[in-house]
Amino acid sequence: MTDLGKRYQWTLVVIVACYLLFGWLYARETPIWQAPDEPAHFNYVSYVAENRRLPVLQAGDYPHDYLEQLKAAHFPPSLSVEPLRYESHQPPLYYLLAAVLYRTTAALPFDMRLLLLRLFSVVLGAFSLLALHSALGQIFPRSPRLQVIACAFVAVLPMRLAMTAAINNDTLAELLLLLLFGHNLRIVRLGPSTARAARVGALLGLLLLTKTTVYLQAGLLVLIAPLAFGSTTALRSRFKTGLCYGLMAILLALVVALPFFLRGASIYGWMDPLGWARHDSIVTGQLRTIDLLTEVGLPGLVQRWVVTTFRSFWGQFGWMGVLLDARIYRALALFTVIVCIGALQYTHGLWRRCPSLTASQKGVLSLSLLLAVASLATYVGYNLKFVQHQGRYLFPALGAISACLAAGLVELSQRRLATRLALGLLLAASALGLAGILLADVAEWTIVTLLLGALLVVANSRLPTAWRWAPPVALYTAFLALDWVCLFGFIVPMLLP
């Protein structure tokens, strides 16, 4: 390994270590039950540990009025969370693993057992970072810098940090999906084989036993990856190879998950093996999209959807009740716009070089796009039924999102793009200032944010090559500071009972 490769390897170690430190802080300091659905996930774990069998979702497991009372009172110790069992239909893998930890720590105080369950999720989140780095090695095989930048972004994303420090099955699903994504990227580059089909099938089976909201992404990755390999060969030949590979992997996955599906079918009915219909019938009181659409109309619904999704992707804590300062969201919005412009410029460059890209490079890009589109489709599909405008549901696409962010940030070092972008920001600040003067309502913070953004973009593009490490490090440090502010400035003081 070269000295440069060792340097980036040690950088990854530092990133994971910082993530573990902040994950421990979030797990320890976040008030009890103040993460979405955490009581219901905990009750699933405790039921498995104490009864040595899986729970059954039934009427009364979602006491809506009582849950609202608990949230309003910030879950005081005097009110039990035991009636909250509406996650009992979930696939069991995470809960089986967590139940082992729960049983082995039976002699410890309750608060310590709860903390250890949260830290179990934190450790899974650390392995997810390593899996992400491995997958990004297939997307940017000659750019360890991009791999590390993308991992650093995921490690310090405030909302992800909060969710990986809570009791839920999201982090295990993220880990397995990233492993599956990385394996399928290798298939795109190296081609399908029996051994790779077996590994992918086993991972897919574990995902089927973990979380239903990643079924679409996982299934499409397995089916499309072999078709994306060797795009210069005949379509019929690729289809035949891909079909054999895909069927082998999916059959193995079904063998792994079959007992769970058969159990669900025997309990909830053969037309509802996953318990979705049972779940929809008992969550009475949960706001449905059709009701909100009737109340606020289509423009109001779309506005709420976009704004809440953006905020909760970056950080909207507790049970979606803790918002950050509006100035922080404005700064994050500007950062998002700037990075997206850089990513679009990078994509434009790839499009112009498309004829010169190899078949494996095109396949890797296609699979990354597939992961993002499938995650978005799952999120939209869920919100067509229930109002769940939570940006964390886009986290299964973090493999693709982080790659775009890293590419966009690096692209911003191009002087021509940076100059144009800075001019645009200066014009926006001038127009906003003029409008504020005319309306006697100057948005000082927004104007300062735009001016600061223009300054940083220009400064980043003028740095000598030897100092190109400084902007990503400064940005990473700023996000670590934001993580600290989110925890001790918002989560802890606003969520204590």
C-alpha positions in Angstrom: 0.0 0.0 0.0 1.3 3.5 -0.9 1.9 6.2 1.7 -1.2 8.0 0.4 -3.3 4.9 0.8 -2.1 4.4 4.4 -2.9 8.1 5.1 -6.5 7.7 3.9 -6.8 4.4 5.8 -5.8 6.1 9.0 -8.3 8.9 8.2 -11.0 6.4 8.0 -10.0 5.0 11.4 -10.3 8.5 12.9 -13.7 9.0 11.3 -15.0 5.7 12.7 -13.5 6.5 16.1 -15.2 10.0 16.2 -18.5 8.4 15.1 -18.3 5.9 18.0 -17.5 8.7 20.5 -20.5 10.8 19.3 -22.7 7.7 19.0 -21.9 6.9 22.7 -22.8 10.5 23.6 -26.1 10.4 21.8 -27.0 7.0 23.2 -26.2 8.1 26.8 -27.6 11.6 26.7 -30.8 11.3 24.6 -33.7 11.1 27.1 -35.3 7.7 27.4 -37.7 6.7 24.6 -37.1 9.9 22.7 -36.4 8.4 19.3 -39.2 7.4 16.8 -40.9 4.2 17.8 -38.1 3.3 20.2 -40.5 2.0 22.9 -42.2 -0.4 20.5 -38.9 -1.7 19.3 -37.7 -2.2 22.9 -40.9 -4.1 23.7 -40.3 -6.4 20.8 -36.8 -7.1 22.1 -37.9 -7.7 25.7 -40.7 -10.0 24.6 -38.4 -12.2 22.6 -35.9 -12.3 25.4 -38.4 -13.1 28.1 -40.8 -15.4 26.2 -38.3 -17.0 23.7 -40.8 -16.6 20.9 -41.8 -13.8 18.5 -44.7 -11.5 19.4 -48.0 -11.3 17.4 -49.4 -7.9 16.3 -53.0 -7.6 17.4 -55.7 -5.0 18.1 -54.8 -2.6 20.8 -51.1 -2.6 20.2 -51.2 1.0 18.9 -53.0 3.0 21.6 -52.9 6.3 19.7 -54.3 8.6 22.4 -52.1 7.1 25.1 -49.0 7.5 22.8 -49.9 11.1 22.2 -50.1 11.6 26.0 -46.7 10.0 26.4 -45.1 12.2 23.8 -46.7 15.4 25.2 -45.4 14.5 28.7 -41.9 13.5 27.3 -42.3 9.9 28.5 -42.3 10.4 32.3 -41.3 7.4 34.4 -44.7 7.3 35.9 -46.3 6.3 32.6 -45.5 2.8 31.2 -44.6 2.2 27.6 -45.5 -1.5 27.7 -48.8 -1.0 25.7 -46.8 0.2 22.7 -46.3 -3.0 20.6 -47.2 -1.9 17.1 -43.8 -3.1 15.7 -44.6 -6.7 16.5 -45.0 -7.6 12.8 -41.5 -6.6 11.9 -39.0 -9.2 10.6 -37.1 -10.7 13.6 -33.4 -10.7 12.9 -32.5 -7.5 14.7 -34.7 -8.3 17.7 -33.2 -11.8 18.0 -29.7 -10.4 18.2 -30.7 -7.7 20.6 -32.6 -10.2 22.8 -29.3 -12.1 23.3 -27.7 -8.9 24.7 -30.8 -8.2 26.7 -30.7 -11.6 28.4 -27.0 -11.6 29.1 -27.3 -8.2 30.9 -30.2 -9.2 33.0 -28.3 -8.5 36.3 -27.7 -4.8 35.3 -29.9 -1.9 36.2 -32.6 -1.0 33.6 -30.9 2.2 32.5 -27.7 0.4 31.8 -29.4 -2.3 29.8 -31.2 0.3 27.7 -27.9 2.1 27.1 -26.2 -1.2 26.0 -29.1 -1.9 23.5 -28.6 1.6 22.1 -24.8 1.1 21.9 -25.5 -2.2 20.0 -27.0 0.0 17.2 -24.1 2.4 17.4 -21.7 -0.5 16.8 -23.8 -1.7 13.8 -23.6 1.9 12.5 -19.7 1.7 12.7 -19.7 -1.5 10.7 -22.0 0.3 8.2 -19.3 2.9 7.7 -16.8 0.2 6.9 -19.3 -1.4 4.5 -19.9 1.9 2.8 -16.2 2.5 2.4 -15.8 -0.9 0.8 -18.8 -0.2 -1.6 -17.4 3.2 -2.5 -14.2 1.5 -3.5 -16.1 0.0 -6.4 -17.5 3.4 -7.4 -14.2 5.4 -7.0 -11.6 2.7 -7.3 -8.8 5.2 -7.9 -9.9 7.9 -5.6 -9.5 7.1 -1.9 -10.1 10.7 -1.2 -13.7 10.6 -2.5 -14.3 7.4 -0.5 -13.2 9.0 2.8 -15.1 12.2 2.1 -18.3 10.2 1.5 -17.9 8.1 4.7 -17.1 11.3 6.7 -20.4 12.8 5.6 -22.5 9.8 6.6 -20.6 9.5 9.9 -21.5 13.1 11.0 -25.0 13.4 9.5 -26.9 14.5 12.6 -30.2 12.6 12.0 -28.4 9.4 11.2 -26.3 9.7 14.3 -29.4 10.1 16.4 -31.1 7.1 14.7 -28.1 4.8 15.1 -28.0 5.7 18.8 -31.5 4.4 19.3 -33.1 1.0 19.6 -34.5 0.1 16.2 -33.8 -2.2 13.2 -32.9 0.6 10.8 -29.1 0.3 11.4 -28.9 -3.4 10.8 -30.9 -3.0 7.6 -28.6 -0.2 6.5 -25.5 -2.4 7.2 -26.9 -5.4 5.3 -28.1 -3.2 2.3 -24.6 -1.6 2.0 -23.0 -5.0 2.1 -25.4 -6.2 -0.6 -24.8 -3.0 -2.6 -21.0 -3.6 -2.5 -21.2 -7.2 -3.5 -23.4 -6.4 -6.5 -21.1 -3.6 -7.5 -18.3 -6.2 -7.6 -20.5 -8.4 -9.8 -20.9 -5.5 -12.2 -17.2 -5.1 -12.4 -16.1 -8.8 -12.3 -19.1 -10.7 -13.4 -21.5 -13.2 -11.7 -20.4 -16.5 -10.4 -21.8 -19.3 -8.2 -19.8 -18.2 -5.2 -21.0 -14.6 -5.6 -24.6 -15.7 -6.1 -24.4 -17.6 -2.8 -23.0 -14.6 -0.9 -25.6 -12.3 -2.4 -28.4 -14.8 -1.7 -27.4 -15.1 1.9 -27.2 -11.3 2.4 -30.6 -10.9 0.6 -32.1 -13.6 2.9 -30.8 -11.7 6.0 -32.3 -8.5 4.7 -35.7 -10.2 4.2 -35.4 -11.1 7.9 -34.5 -7.5 8.9 -36.8 -4.8 7.5 -39.5 -4.7 4.8 -38.8 -1.2 3.6 -35.5 -2.3 1.9 -37.1 -5.2 0.0 -37.5 -3.2 -3.3 -33.9 -1.9 -3.3 -32.4 -5.3 -2.4 -34.4 -7.2 -4.9 -33.6 -4.8 -7.8 -29.9 -4.8 -7.0 -29.8 -8.6 -7.2 -31.7 -8.7 -10.4 -30.1 -5.9 -12.3 -26.4 -6.3 -11.3 -25.7 -9.3 -13.6 -27.4 -7.6 -16.5 -25.2 -4.5 -16.0 -22.0 -6.7 -16.4 -20.5 -6.9 -19.8 -22.9 -4.5 -21.6 -21.0 -5.1 -24.8 -22.1 -8.7 -25.0 -25.4 -9.7 -26.6 -28.5 -8.8 -24.5 -29.9 -12.3 -24.8 -26.7 -13.8 -23.4 -26.6 -11.3 -20.5 -30.3 -11.9 -19.8 -29.8 -15.6 -19.6 -26.8 -15.3 -17.3 -28.5 -12.7 -15.2 -31.6 -14.8 -14.9 -29.7 -17.9 -13.7 -27.7 -15.8 -11.2 -30.7 -13.9 -9.9 -32.9 -17.0 -9.5 -30.1 -18.8 -7.6 -29.6 -15.9 -5.3 -33.3 -15.3 -4.7 -34.0 -19.0 -4.1 -31.3 -19.1 -1.5 -32.7 -15.9 0.1 -36.2 -17.4 0.2 -34.9 -20.6 1.9 -33.3 -18.4 4.6 -36.4 -16.3 5.1 -39.1 -19.0 4.5 -39.8 -19.9 8.1 -40.6 -16.2 8.9 -42.9 -15.9 5.8 -44.7 -19.2 6.7 -45.2 -18.1 10.3 -46.6 -14.7 9.1 -49.0 -16.4 6.7 -50.3 -18.8 9.4 -51.0 -15.8 11.8 -52.0 -12.9 9.5 -53.3 -14.9 6.6 -51.8 -16.3 3.4 -52.6 -13.0 1.6 -50.8 -11.0 4.3 -47.6 -12.9 5.3 -45.8 -9.7 6.4 -48.6 -8.4 8.5 -49.0 -5.2 6.6 -52.8 -5.3 6.4 -53.0 -6.2 10.1 -50.8 -3.2 10.8 -52.8 -0.8 8.7 -56.0 -1.9 10.5 -54.8 -1.3 14.0 -52.9 2.1 13.6 -56.2 4.0 13.9 -55.5 7.6 14.6 -52.4 7.9 12.5 -52.7 10.7 10.0 -53.4 9.4 6.4 -52.2 11.2 3.3 -55.7 11.4 1.8 -57.0 13.2 5.0 -54.1 15.7 4.9 -54.7 16.3 1.2 -58.4 17.1 1.9 -57.4 19.5 4.6 -54.6 21.5 3.0 -54.9 20.8 -0.7 -52.2 19.5 -3.1 -49.9 22.6 -2.9 -50.0 22.5 0.9 -49.3 18.8 1.0 -46.3 19.1 -1.4 -44.9 22.0 0.6 -45.1 20.2 3.9 -43.7 17.0 2.3 -40.6 18.8 0.9 -39.9 21.0 3.9 -40.3 18.3 6.5 -38.4 15.8 4.5 -35.5 18.2 4.1 -35.4 19.1 7.8 -35.8 15.6 9.0 -33.0 14.3 6.7 -30.6 16.6 8.4 -32.1 16.8 11.9 -35.6 16.8 13.3 -35.4 14.9 16.6 -37.5 13.1 19.1 -40.8 12.1 17.6 -40.3 14.8 14.9 -41.1 17.5 17.5 -37.6 19.0 18.0 -36.7 21.4 15.2 -33.3 23.1 14.9 -32.9 26.9 14.7 -34.2 28.2 11.3 -30.8 29.7 10.6 -29.2 26.3 10.8 -31.7 24.9 8.3 -30.9 27.9 6.0 -27.2 27.1 6.1 -27.9 23.4 5.5 -30.1 24.4 2.5 -27.4 26.5 1.0 -24.9 23.7 1.6 -27.2 21.3 -0.1 -27.7 23.6 -3.1 -24.0 24.2 -3.5 -23.2 20.5 -3.3 -26.0 19.6 -5.8 -24.6 22.1 -8.3 -21.2 20.5 -8.0 -22.7 17.0 -8.4 -24.6 18.1 -11.5 -21.4 19.5 -12.9 -19.7 16.2 -12.2 -22.6 14.3 -13.8 -22.4 16.5 -16.9 -18.7 15.7 -17.2 -19.5 12.0 -17.0 -22.2 12.4 -19.6 -19.7 14.0 -22.0 -17.3 11.2 -21.3 -19.9 8.5 -21.6 -18.6 7.0 -24.9 -15.2 6.5 -23.3 -16.5 4.9 -20.1 -16.0 1.2 -19.8 -18.9 -1.2 -19.5 -18.2 -1.8 -15.8 -18.1 2.0 -15.1 -21.5 2.4 -16.7 -22.8 -0.6 -14.8 -21.6 0.8 -11.5 -23.2 4.2 -12.2 -26.5 2.5 -13.2 -26.6 0.4 -10.0 -25.9 3.5 -7.9 -28.7 5.3 -9.6 -31.0 2.3 -9.2 -30.4 2.3 -5.4 -31.3 6.0 -5.1 -34.4 5.7 -7.3 -35.7 2.6 -5.6 -35.2 4.2 -2.1 -37.1 7.3 -3.3 -39.9 5.1 -4.7 -40.3 3.2 -1.5 -40.4 6.5 0.5 -43.0 8.0 -1.9 -45.1 4.9 -1.9 -45.2 4.8 1.9 -46.3 8.4 2.1 -49.1 7.9 -0.4 -50.8 6.0 2.4 -49.6 7.5 5.7 -48.1 11.0 6.4 -44.6 9.9 7.2 -42.5 12.8 5.9 -39.3 11.6 7.5 -36.1 12.1 5.7 -34.5 9.1 7.5 -36.5 6.9 5.2 -34.1 8.0 2.5 -31.1 6.6 4.4 -31.1 3.3 2.5 -29.8 5.4 -0.4 -26.9 6.8 1.5 -24.5 4.8 -0.5 -25.5 6.7 -3.6 -26.2 10.0 -1.9 -22.8 10.1 -0.2 -21.0 9.3 -3.5 -22.8 12.3 -5.1 -21.9 14.6 -2.2 -18.3 13.6 -2.3 -18.1 14.1 -6.1 -19.9 17.4 -5.9 -17.6 18.7 -3.2 -14.5 17.8 -5.2 -15.9 19.3 -8.3 -16.3 22.7 -6.5 -12.6 23.0 -6.5 -12.8 23.9 -10.2 -12.2 27.6 -10.5 -14.6 28.2 -13.4 -17.5 26.6 -11.6 -16.6 28.2 -8.3 -16.5 31.7 -9.8 -19.9 31.3 -11.5 -21.4 29.9 -8.3 -20.0 32.7 -6.2 -21.3 35.3 -8.6 -24.8 33.7 -8.4 -24.7 33.7 -4.6 -23.6 37.4 -4.6 -26.5 38.3 -6.9 -28.9 36.4 -4.7 -27.7 38.2 -1.6 -27.9 41.6 -3.4 -31.5 40.9 -4.6 -32.5 39.7 -1.2 -31.0 42.7 0.5 -32.7 45.1 -2.0 -36.1 43.3 -1.5 -35.6 43.5 2.3 -34.9 47.3 2.1 -38.0 47.9 0.0 -40.2 45.7 2.3 -38.6 47.0 5.5 -37.8 43.4 6.4 -34.1 42.6 5.8 -33.2 38.9 6.2 -29.7 39.6 7.7 -28.8 36.0 8.5 -29.8 34.7 5.1 -27.8 37.4 3.4 -24.7 36.7 5.6 -25.1 33.0 4.9 -25.1 33.6 1.1 -22.1 35.9 1.3 -20.2 33.5 3.5 -21.0 30.7 1.1 -19.7 32.7 -1.9 -16.5 33.5 0.1 -15.9 29.9 1.0 -16.5 28.6 -2.5 -14.0 31.0 -4.0 -11.4 30.3 -1.3 -11.8 26.6 -1.8 -11.1 26.8 -5.5 -8.0 29.0 -5.0 -6.2 26.8 -2.6 -2.8 25.3 -3.7 -2.9 21.5 -4.4 -1.0 20.8 -1.2 -3.8 22.4 0.9 -6.8 20.6 -0.8 -7.2 18.6 2.4 -8.2 21.6 4.4 -11.8 22.3 3.2 -13.0 18.7 3.8 -11.4 18.7 7.2 -12.9 22.1 8.1 -16.3 20.9 6.9 -16.1 17.7 8.8 -15.1 19.6 12.0 -18.1 22.0 11.4 -20.5 19.0 11.3 -19.0 17.6 14.4 -19.7 20.9 16.1 -23.3 20.8 14.7 -23.7 17.3 16.1 -22.7 18.6 19.5 -25.1 21.5 19.2 -28.0 19.2 18.1 -27.5 17.0 21.2 -26.8 19.5 23.9 -28.5 22.6 22.5 -31.8 20.9 21.3 -32.3 17.2 22.0 -31.4 17.1 25.7 -33.0 20.4 26.9 -36.1 20.0 24.9 -36.9 16.3 25.5 -36.2 15.8 29.2 -39.4 14.7 31.0 
